[in-house]
């Protein structure tokens, strides 16, 4: 489950008009299962076109932001959370690091293994089974926004636990005003900056930097909010 291409999104205002109603109640377990199943099915159905459409997308700014905050000079263990077809997984490997991919879409897992030659875990975001303190960094590029808001604190806690002490979490999410619901066949949450910071801080992270994407355009056209966080003691 991933939108790891950071596809060209319309403005936040236009997105708000297209999205469904806000979710203001607690989602039942059956609804969470449906959200996961339907979103993954959408990615399965479009896996090949997604791979072609995102293969050449430049997210070097995000990769650099994640790596420059990891302490030490050794070969970093990186969890590419929502690795999709494996584009960024391969980049981390070529930079000399030890990445592991994770995705809930079976076809993406196959693609990522074949393309990168890396280890890739097939896990959906709401049923993670992660090792403790294994990774120096978690790279969540355009993936965490698929986690329903009520489940996000738990998922962030699980990601924090898989990080080594003072490990780093990178995230990039489409911007909004905390709308939650369906856009096409995929479920998402369009966080605003303030809520995202609050949730990450409560989960045990401290902010290192943030910026908006794509670069070089007016803020209203920068549909993505990227941020880097350190696991606190």
One Martini backbone bead per residue (centre of mass of N, CA, C, O) as a GRO file, in nm:
protein
  233
    1UNK     BB    1   0.089   0.041   0.030
    2UNK     BB    2   0.124   0.309  -0.208
    3UNK     BB    3   0.241   0.659  -0.319
    4UNK     BB    4   0.567   0.676  -0.392
    5UNK     BB    5   0.564   0.897  -0.636
    6UNK     BB    6   0.446   1.163  -0.593
    7UNK     BB    7   0.219   1.257  -0.745
    8UNK     BB    8   0.046   1.482  -0.932
    9UNK     BB    9  -0.118   1.706  -0.753
   10UNK     BB   10  -0.351   1.895  -0.677
   11UNK     BB   11  -0.475   2.116  -0.506
   12UNK     BB   12  -0.603   2.133  -0.195
   13UNK     BB   13  -0.876   2.253  -0.280
   14UNK     BB   14  -0.949   2.045  -0.498
   15UNK     BB   15  -0.935   1.798  -0.320
   16UNK     BB   16  -1.162   1.876  -0.123
   17UNK     BB   17  -1.384   1.859  -0.347
   18UNK     BB   18  -1.332   1.546  -0.422
   19UNK     BB   19  -1.376   1.446  -0.158
   20UNK     BB   20  -1.515   1.308   0.089
   21UNK     BB   21  -1.630   1.279   0.376
   22UNK     BB   22  -1.581   1.316   0.684
   23UNK     BB   23  -1.431   1.152   0.960
   24UNK     BB   24  -1.594   1.146   1.304
   25UNK     BB   25  -1.562   0.842   1.367
   26UNK     BB   26  -1.534   0.530   1.469
   27UNK     BB   27  -1.384   0.265   1.330
   28UNK     BB   28  -1.443  -0.037   1.251
   29UNK     BB   29  -1.295  -0.331   1.190
   30UNK     BB   30  -1.445  -0.383   0.919
   31UNK     BB   31  -1.366  -0.109   0.792
   32UNK     BB   32  -1.060  -0.147   0.798
   33UNK     BB   33  -1.058  -0.394   0.616
   34UNK     BB   34  -1.186  -0.251   0.373
   35UNK     BB   35  -0.978  -0.033   0.332
   36UNK     BB   36  -0.741  -0.218   0.277
   37UNK     BB   37  -0.857  -0.393   0.048
   38UNK     BB   38  -0.931  -0.166  -0.154
   39UNK     BB   39  -0.656  -0.026  -0.175
   40UNK     BB   40  -0.490  -0.273  -0.263
   41UNK     BB   41  -0.658  -0.339  -0.515
   42UNK     BB   42  -0.590  -0.080  -0.667
   43UNK     BB   43  -0.284  -0.137  -0.684
   44UNK     BB   44  -0.296  -0.410  -0.822
   45UNK     BB   45  -0.446  -0.311  -1.086
   46UNK     BB   46  -0.202  -0.064  -1.124
   47UNK     BB   47   0.100  -0.157  -1.102
   48UNK     BB   48   0.228  -0.113  -1.385
   49UNK     BB   49   0.146   0.185  -1.428
   50UNK     BB   50   0.279   0.285  -1.172
   51UNK     BB   51   0.567   0.208  -1.237
   52UNK     BB   52   0.591   0.379  -1.496
   53UNK     BB   53   0.495   0.661  -1.367
   54UNK     BB   54   0.739   0.655  -1.119
   55UNK     BB   55   1.033   0.578  -1.203
   56UNK     BB   56   1.130   0.897  -1.280
   57UNK     BB   57   1.089   1.012  -1.008
   58UNK     BB   58   1.210   1.283  -0.806
   59UNK     BB   59   1.332   1.202  -0.454
   60UNK     BB   60   1.617   1.307  -0.357
   61UNK     BB   61   1.539   1.509  -0.138
   62UNK     BB   62   1.423   1.293   0.057
   63UNK     BB   63   1.663   1.104   0.085
   64UNK     BB   64   1.860   1.319   0.191
   65UNK     BB   65   1.697   1.401   0.444
   66UNK     BB   66   1.713   1.129   0.583
   67UNK     BB   67   2.031   1.076   0.583
   68UNK     BB   68   2.148   1.346   0.723
   69UNK     BB   69   2.015   1.256   1.021
   70UNK     BB   70   2.184   1.017   1.046
   71UNK     BB   71   2.387   0.870   1.261
   72UNK     BB   72   2.683   0.835   1.126
   73UNK     BB   73   2.895   0.631   0.870
   74UNK     BB   74   2.753   0.390   0.806
   75UNK     BB   75   2.556   0.133   0.710
   76UNK     BB   76   2.231   0.179   0.665
   77UNK     BB   77   1.927   0.091   0.806
   78UNK     BB   78   1.638   0.071   0.589
   79UNK     BB   79   1.291   0.145   0.589
   80UNK     BB   80   1.071   0.100   0.320
   81UNK     BB   81   0.762   0.245   0.363
   82UNK     BB   82   0.612   0.181   0.090
   83UNK     BB   83   0.793   0.081  -0.177
   84UNK     BB   84   0.667  -0.052  -0.395
   85UNK     BB   85   0.855  -0.126  -0.686
   86UNK     BB   86   1.167  -0.010  -0.577
   87UNK     BB   87   1.310   0.259  -0.643
   88UNK     BB   88   1.428   0.354  -0.356
   89UNK     BB   89   1.558   0.094  -0.273
   90UNK     BB   90   1.777   0.099  -0.495
   91UNK     BB   91   1.904   0.367  -0.415
   92UNK     BB   92   2.001   0.292  -0.134
   93UNK     BB   93   2.183   0.064  -0.231
   94UNK     BB   94   2.364   0.239  -0.426
   95UNK     BB   95   2.459   0.417  -0.163
   96UNK     BB   96   2.539   0.170   0.057
   97UNK     BB   97   2.297   0.045   0.185
   98UNK     BB   98   2.041  -0.141   0.403
   99UNK     BB   99   1.759  -0.222   0.263
  100UNK     BB  100   1.404  -0.254   0.344
  101UNK     BB  101   1.102  -0.362   0.239
  102UNK     BB  102   0.746  -0.244   0.246
  103UNK     BB  103   0.429  -0.404   0.152
  104UNK     BB  104   0.077  -0.476   0.075
  105UNK     BB  105   0.143  -0.528  -0.225
  106UNK     BB  106   0.217  -0.804  -0.392
  107UNK     BB  107   0.320  -0.692  -0.664
  108UNK     BB  108   0.526  -0.496  -0.541
  109UNK     BB  109   0.700  -0.703  -0.401
  110UNK     BB  110   0.791  -0.845  -0.655
  111UNK     BB  111   0.912  -0.600  -0.799
  112UNK     BB  112   1.115  -0.511  -0.577
  113UNK     BB  113   1.283  -0.766  -0.571
  114UNK     BB  114   1.363  -0.768  -0.874
  115UNK     BB  115   1.483  -0.473  -0.898
  116UNK     BB  116   1.677  -0.468  -0.622
  117UNK     BB  117   1.744  -0.741  -0.443
  118UNK     BB  118   1.581  -0.708  -0.193
  119UNK     BB  119   1.432  -0.712   0.094
  120UNK     BB  120   1.072  -0.794   0.119
  121UNK     BB  121   0.779  -0.711   0.291
  122UNK     BB  122   0.452  -0.854   0.351
  123UNK     BB  123   0.267  -0.575   0.476
  124UNK     BB  124   0.028  -0.423   0.640
  125UNK     BB  125  -0.017  -0.126   0.817
  126UNK     BB  126  -0.231  -0.268   1.038
  127UNK     BB  127  -0.019  -0.545   1.038
  128UNK     BB  128   0.248  -0.534   1.202
  129UNK     BB  129   0.595  -0.703   1.205
  130UNK     BB  130   0.843  -0.566   1.390
  131UNK     BB  131   1.149  -0.514   1.477
  132UNK     BB  132   1.359  -0.426   1.724
  133UNK     BB  133   1.590  -0.196   1.669
  134UNK     BB  134   1.687  -0.221   1.342
  135UNK     BB  135   1.663   0.087   1.242
  136UNK     BB  136   1.791   0.401   1.143
  137UNK     BB  137   1.555   0.420   0.919
  138UNK     BB  138   1.245   0.569   0.800
  139UNK     BB  139   1.082   0.555   0.473
  140UNK     BB  140   0.779   0.759   0.422
  141UNK     BB  141   0.679   0.783   0.100
  142UNK     BB  142   0.369   0.824   0.041
  143UNK     BB  143   0.203   0.633   0.292
  144UNK     BB  144   0.079   0.727   0.578
  145UNK     BB  145  -0.195   0.849   0.456
  146UNK     BB  146  -0.339   0.555   0.455
  147UNK     BB  147  -0.377   0.592   0.754
  148UNK     BB  148  -0.597   0.604   0.971
  149UNK     BB  149  -0.618   0.828   1.218
  150UNK     BB  150  -0.682   0.628   1.461
  151UNK     BB  151  -0.412   0.442   1.380
  152UNK     BB  152  -0.152   0.619   1.377
  153UNK     BB  153  -0.030   0.604   1.666
  154UNK     BB  154   0.028   0.299   1.654
  155UNK     BB  155   0.208   0.294   1.401
  156UNK     BB  156   0.422   0.493   1.508
  157UNK     BB  157   0.504   0.320   1.750
  158UNK     BB  158   0.608   0.082   1.576
  159UNK     BB  159   0.822   0.246   1.424
  160UNK     BB  160   0.978   0.343   1.669
  161UNK     BB  161   1.058   0.052   1.771
  162UNK     BB  162   1.236  -0.014   1.501
  163UNK     BB  163   1.424   0.193   1.606
  164UNK     BB  164   1.693   0.319   1.689
  165UNK     BB  165   1.849   0.513   1.878
  166UNK     BB  166   1.790   0.811   1.720
  167UNK     BB  167   1.622   0.764   1.499
  168UNK     BB  168   1.472   0.804   1.164
  169UNK     BB  169   1.186   0.987   1.026
  170UNK     BB  170   1.032   0.988   0.712
  171UNK     BB  171   0.784   1.214   0.561
  172UNK     BB  172   0.518   1.215   0.302
  173UNK     BB  173   0.232   1.433   0.250
  174UNK     BB  174  -0.064   1.530   0.170
  175UNK     BB  175  -0.234   1.818   0.178
  176UNK     BB  176  -0.466   1.962   0.430
  177UNK     BB  177  -0.776   1.953   0.661
  178UNK     BB  178  -0.826   1.654   0.776
  179UNK     BB  179  -0.920   1.478   0.569
  180UNK     BB  180  -1.131   1.173   0.528
  181UNK     BB  181  -1.109   0.921   0.267
  182UNK     BB  182  -1.207   0.893  -0.061
  183UNK     BB  183  -0.999   0.850  -0.367
  184UNK     BB  184  -1.138   0.660  -0.531
  185UNK     BB  185  -0.979   0.346  -0.438
  186UNK     BB  186  -0.850   0.531  -0.204
  187UNK     BB  187  -0.732   0.580   0.117
  188UNK     BB  188  -0.723   0.895   0.314
  189UNK     BB  189  -0.515   1.154   0.471
  190UNK     BB  190  -0.529   1.522   0.495
  191UNK     BB  191  -0.303   1.686   0.648
  192UNK     BB  192  -0.201   1.914   0.860
  193UNK     BB  193   0.072   2.038   1.005
  194UNK     BB  194  -0.019   2.053   1.304
  195UNK     BB  195  -0.127   1.764   1.338
  196UNK     BB  196   0.123   1.611   1.253
  197UNK     BB  197   0.303   1.719   1.478
  198UNK     BB  198   0.135   1.619   1.716
  199UNK     BB  199   0.141   1.314   1.656
  200UNK     BB  200   0.451   1.278   1.650
  201UNK     BB  201   0.511   1.386   1.933
  202UNK     BB  202   0.327   1.180   2.088
  203UNK     BB  203   0.501   0.928   1.960
  204UNK     BB  204   0.823   1.017   2.004
  205UNK     BB  205   0.902   1.286   1.837
  206UNK     BB  206   1.141   1.506   1.676
  207UNK     BB  207   1.194   1.778   1.494
  208UNK     BB  208   1.422   1.867   1.219
  209UNK     BB  209   1.242   1.901   0.945
  210UNK     BB  210   1.088   2.099   0.673
  211UNK     BB  211   0.890   2.078   0.362
  212UNK     BB  212   0.789   2.159   0.026
  213UNK     BB  213   0.597   2.008  -0.246
  214UNK     BB  214   0.718   2.124  -0.501
  215UNK     BB  215   0.969   2.296  -0.603
  216UNK     BB  216   0.933   2.632  -0.735
  217UNK     BB  217   0.644   2.691  -0.615
  218UNK     BB  218   0.373   2.784  -0.498
  219UNK     BB  219   0.225   2.690  -0.208
  220UNK     BB  220  -0.055   2.611  -0.336
  221UNK     BB  221   0.119   2.389  -0.524
  222UNK     BB  222   0.219   2.242  -0.258
  223UNK     BB  223   0.096   1.919  -0.188
  224UNK     BB  224   0.356   1.860  -0.003
  225UNK     BB  225   0.465   1.726   0.322
  226UNK     BB  226   0.786   1.732   0.460
  227UNK     BB  227   0.944   1.524   0.722
  228UNK     BB  228   1.177   1.512   1.005
  229UNK     BB  229   1.255   1.256   1.260
  230UNK     BB  230   1.330   1.188   1.604
  231UNK     BB  231   1.392   0.965   1.830
  232UNK     BB  232   1.316   0.962   2.151
  233UNK     BB  233   1.392   0.878   2.487
   0.00000   0.00000   0.00000
